[in-house]
Amino acid sequence: MKSFPIFINLFHKPVLVIGGGDVALRKIEMLLKADAKITVIASSLCKELKHYQKLKKIQVKIKSFERNDLTHPVLVVAATDNKKVNLLVSKTAQALNIPVNVVDEPSLCTFTMGSIIDRSPLLIAISSEGNAPVLAKFVREKIEALIPHSFSKLASVMGSMRDSVKNRYETTQSRRIFWENFIDHPLVRQFLNQTKKLSAQQLIALVKKNEIQKKQGEVFLVGGGPGDPDLLTFRALHLMQRSDVCVYDKLISKDVLNLVRRDAELIYVGKERDRHTVPQEKINQLLVKLAKKGMRVLRLKGGDPFIFGRGGEEIEMLMEHKIPFQVVPGITAANGVSSYAGIPLTHRDYAQSCTFVTGHMKDEKLTLEWGSLAKPNQTIVVYMGLLALSQICNQLIKHGASKNLPIAVVEQGATSSQKVVTGSLLNIVQKVKGEKLKSPSLIIVGNVVKLRRKLNWFN
């Protein structure tokens, strides 16, 4: 982050704009929304700026820019097509420590104007730090569709309630929980959706009548997907932003973890071979303990919590202690990794069924229904089976599978570090050793692996 995002109060503050054309007009119209006191210096004005001058919304000086024109503005905007003038404005303003923006010249700017979504007093600004303004506008259009105009009125109502809420709830956490519950209240949703006419006074009455109480602790069991944050569900993102504490596993990627609310406490409980940071029973007890403190606990798991994620064990404990919980499914590794590797799990010509198994060994031995797994016309997906790869290949061959049956091993699938090694049951072990693959890796066995040559799309 090269530019620090900041909002500045320009109400009746002096702002100087150099230029009188269409580019200057766009900047001036944004500044007028902030009620800035605008002075324009230009050799001539476009039609629209002349109209603003006539309405006395701007002051105008028809002249060339000079150094002594920078007297006391809080910020300066250079919007001319003259590079020498723009450079002079930038150097003069910076020498006086006055923030300056030069349109389409990022190297001459000390601040840039983001692409704005205006739901005053709620404002959202998107910036590309001057690198890609068209992309910033594209992002704004996407967000614009998600933010109802009624948020403007809601923000004003909530502003009028701040003092009374602050007096009622002593801690920052209790106030935050109140506001989140307030926003989720049915009356507020009706207010936003305009399905029922409600006044600001009716919403404020929610506080006075104590209709919104602090909820007891809750656990959110959320599937974090195979690693790419774009594969998270909307529900997962919503709860990740509402949590007070996040209990997460080894398989959670940094990109996904970065989407958890910034001030939430992070507790790592990842499991690794021969080294369980926190035993499963302790994890179960930790979730109960945190929830009983009144915290909203995000239990963030790689893939899907109910597919080799031991999510069922955790909610059994929560139910015993009557702790409220929600389960949010995620894209499991089998689906996400196979898709990113270009290997469909089923195909009418190659596989009419798919079986998920875990490759965890006990006493250095992997015990599975090898006879069933060795049958043709199916796909086998092995989770956490890299260390047992040699056993998997040998046992499948021993129980009737062809030595030439295709197999793929995918390391860190569905991430930018994805690495795919393909081969046969006969040679895959040596290939994997040669490529030095590490966990987490997923194993896919079956003739569908042949399709990777055609369908490989993610590099």
N, C-alpha and C positions, 0 to 999 in steps of 0.2 A: 504494500500500500504506500504509494509515493505521495498521495494527496490525502490529507485528513479531512473527512467530511464535517462540515460545520454550517449552522444556520445563523445568519446575522440579521439583527433587527435594523431595518432601514426606514422605519416610520419617521417621516419628516426629516430624514438625514440627508445631507448634501451628497449627490452623486454626479460625477462629470462623465459625459459621453462625447467622444470625438467622432464625428461623422454624421451625415444627414440623409443617408440612403436607406435602401430596404433592409440591409443587414443591421444598421443602427436601429431601425424601426422595431425589428423583432426583439432586440435587447431592451429597448425602452418600454415596450409593452409589458414585458416581464417585470421590469422595475416599477412600473406604475401600479401593478397589482400589490406591490409591497409598500405603496404610499411613500416612495422616495421623493425627495425634492431634487428634481433633475434639471441640470444645466447642459445644454447641447452647444458644442462648438463645431461649426461646419461652414464651408463656403457656400453651400446651398442646401435646401431642404426638399425632401420628397413631399408629395401631396398630403399624405397622412400626417406627417410631422407638422406641416403647416396648420393642419386642422387642430392638432394638439396644442400648438402655440396659441391659436386663436381662442381656444377654450381655457388657456392659462394653466394647462397641466404641466407644461415644460417652459423653462426659460431658454432663450436662444441668443447666441452671439454669432453673427455672421462674420467670420474671420478665420484666419489660419491659426493653427495651434502654436502656442509659444510656451516656453518653460515656465514662465511666471503665471500661467493660467492655473497651475496646480497650487491652490492656496490652502484649502481646508476640506476637500472632499473625503468621505470615509472610504470611497473606492472609485476607481476609474475604469471606463470601458473604451477601448480604441476599436472603432468599427469602420475604418476607411479602407480604400483599395490602394493606398499609398504606403509602400513598405517602409520608406524613410520616416514618414510621419508616425507610423505604428511603432517603429523602433525607438524614436525619440520619446514618445509617450511612455513606453515601457521603461526605458532607462531613467527618465525623470521621476516617474512614480516610485520606482524601486529605490532610488537614491533618497527619497523622502519617506520610505517605509509605508507607502500607501498601496493597498492591494490593487492590482491591475489585471485586467483581462483584455487580451488582444485576440479578436475573433480569428479563428482558423490558424493561429500561430501559437501552439502550446509552449514552445520554448521561450516565448516572451511573456507568458502569463505567470502570475503568482497565485491566481485562483481561476477556476473554471466554473461555468454555470451548467449545472446538471439539467437533464431532461426531467421536467417536473410534473408530478401528479398532484393536482390541487384539490384538496378536500378541506380547505381551511376551516379550523385551525390545524387539521391533519395535513401534513405535507410529506411527500415522498420525492426524493431527488435521486436520479440515476446518473452516474458519471463513468466515463471511460478514460478519465484523466487526459482528455483531449485526443486520444488515439483513434477512437471509432465512434464519433457522435451519431452516426446513422444506426449503429448497433444499440446505443443507449436509447435512442428513440424507439427502436423495435422492442426493446425490453419494456419501455414505458407503456407501449400499446398493449403488451401482454398483461401487465399488472393493472392497467387502467380498467380492463374488463372485469377484474376480480374485486375491485374496490367500489362498493355502492356509493352513490352520491349522498345517501343518507348518513354515511359515516361523518360527514361534516357537522351535521346537527348533533349526532351522538357525541362527538368529541367536545363540542361546546357544552353539552349537558354534563358530561363527566368532569369538565373543567370547573363547572359551578358547584360540583359536589366534593371537590378535593379536600377542602378544609374540614368539612364535617366527617369525612372518612378518616382523615388523618387524626382527628381528635378521638375517634372511636377505636381505631386499631393502632396499637403502639409500635409494632415492629414493621419493618419493610416487607418481610415475608407475609405477614398476616394481611397487610394492605394489598399486596400483589394478588394473593389468593382471592380476596374479596372482589377485586376488579375483574379477575378472570371469571369468577362465578357470576358476577353482574352481567358481563357481556354474553354469557351463555344462558341467561335467564329467558324464559319464553316470552315475557313482555318485551324485552329488549329486541328479541328476534322479530317480533311482530312490528315493533317500531321501525326496524331496519327494512323489513320486507314490505312495509306499508299495507299489511293485510288488515290492520285495525288502527283506527285513528287514536293516537296516544299523544298526550301533551308531555312536555318536559317535566311538568309538575308530577305527573303520574310516575315517571321513572324515578324522580328524586324521592318520591314517597316510599320506594322500595327500601331505601336506607332507613327512613324514619320508622317504618313498620317492622324493621328487623326481618324482612322476608328472606334476606340472603344471609345465611349463616356460614361460618367456616366449616368446610367439609372435613370429615375424618380422613385419615391417610388412605392412599389408594396405590395400587401397583399396576403399571402399564407393561404388559409383556409384549414386546414389539420385535418383529422380525426385521433385521437390518439389511436383508438381501445379501447378494453375493459379493458386494464391494462397491459397485458403481452407485453413487448417491442418487443419480437420476432414476434408479429403479425402486426407490422408496415409494410407499403409498402416501397419499395426501394425509391419511389418518395418522400414519407413523410420524410424519413431519409435525403435525399439529401437537401430538402428545410429547414429542421430543422437546418442543418449545415450552411445554407447560410443566415439565418435571422440575422437582427441587434437587433430586439426586439421581445420578445415572450409574447403574451397576452393569458393567459391560464385559464382553468376552474377548478372547484373543483374536477371533475372526472378524471383529469389527474394524473396518478400514478407517484410516485417519480422516478421509474425506467425509465419511458418514458421521464419525464422532464430532467433527467440526460443526455439524448441524444441530447438536444438542444445545439447549439454552446456555448462553455464555457463562452465566454465573451459577450454573448447577454444579453441585459437587460430583466429581468423577471417582468411581471406585472400580478398580480393575480386579476381576476375579477369573482371569483366563486360565484355561487348563492346557498344559503342555505334557508331552510324554515324560513320564517318571517325575513330574513336578506339577502338582496341583497347587496353584497359588492359594486357592480357598476350596476345600472339599465341598461337594454338592450339598451335603447336609448343612454345612455352615452358611452356604449361599441362601438356602431356604430360610434359615433362621434370621439371616441378615435382612432379607426382604420384609419379614414379619416385624422385626425390631424397628426398622426405619418407618414402616407404615404406621406402627403404633405411636410413633412420635408426631403423627399428623402430617407426614411428608408425602408428597406425590413421587413415587419411586418408578423410574424408568428402568425396566429390565431389558437391556438391549442385547439381542442375540444375532449372530450371523445367520444368514439364510432365513429359515422359517422356524419358529420356536417349537413346533410340534413335529418336526422331522429331524430326528437325532439331536434335538436341542434340549431335551429333558424338561421341556416346558410343562408337561403334565405333572411331573413330580413337584415342581415349584407351586403350581396352583392348588395341588392337593393340600400342601401345607398352608397356603393362604386361606383355603376354605375351612380347614380345621380351626383356624384362629379368627374366622369371620372377617377377613380383610377383603374389602371390595377390590375387584381387579377387572381389567380389560385385556383381551388378547387381540393383537393386530398381526395377521399373517404377513409373511414376507415372501419374496421370490426365493425359493430354495436354491441351493447351489446346483442341484441337478438341472433345473430349468435354466437358470441364469448362465451358468458356466457352459453348458452344452450349446446354448444359443449363440453365445459370444465365440465359441470355438467352431461354429458352423457345422455342428453335428446334431441333427434332429434325433430325438429319443425314440420316435416311432416313425415308420415309413411302410407303406403297404407292400413294397417289394422286398423289404429287409427285416422288419421287426413289427410284430403285431402286439407285443406286450413289453413292459419295462418294469424292472425290479430294482428297488433301492436296498442296499445293504450297507452295514458299517464294517470297516476294516480293522476295528480295534482288536488287538490280540490279547489273549490271556495266557500267561506262562509261555510266551513266545509262540503261541499256536492260534490259528484262526479257524474257528469252527463254524461252518455254514452248511446249508443244504446244497452240497456241490452237485449232486445228481440233477436236481431241478435247474440249477444255474447253468449247467453245461448243455441244456437242451437248445436246439436251434431256433431261429426266427424270433429272437427276443434281444432286448438290450439290458445290460447289467450296469448299474451305476454304483460305484463303491466310494463311500465317504470315508475319509481319514484312513486310507488304505495304502499309503505310499510305502511304509515300512514292511507291509505284508505283500508287496507286489509280486515277489518271487513265488510265494506260497499260492497266491491267487492264480497265477499262470499255470503252475505245476498241477494244482488240484483240478482246474478246469480241463486240462489236457488228460489227466488221469481218469476223469469221469466222462470222457467221450468228446470233448470239444476239439475242433481242428487246431493243429499247431499254427495254422495260417490265419486263424480268426483275428480280425483287426481289433486293435486296442489303442486307446488314446489316454495320455496322462496330461492333465492341465494344471499348471501351477498358477496360483493367484488369478484365477479366472474372473472375467468380467471387470478387470481393472486395467490400467495402463501398463502394468507389469506382467500381463498375461503371457504365458509361455506354453506352447502345445507341442508335445512329442507323440508321434504316432508310430505304430509298428504292428507286430503280430505277437501272439502269446509266446512265440519262440524267441523273439529278439528284443522285446520291449525293455526287459530288465537292463540289458547292456546299453541300450540307447538312453534310457533315463539316467544311468550312472554317468554316461558320457556328457550329458547336458547338465548334470549336477542339479537336478530338480530337488526342491525342498517343499516342506509343508508350508501353507495348506495346498494340497493338490487333490484333484478329483480324478477318478479312474472311470472310463467309459469303455465297455466291452461289447462288441457286436458288429455286424456288417454295416450298420449305419455310419460307422467311422469312415467308410470308403467315401461317403458323400462330402467329407470335409474339403477335398480337392476342388469340388464345384462350388460349395456353399460358404467357404471361408470368406467372411466379409469384414471382420474386425481385426485390424492390425495395430 
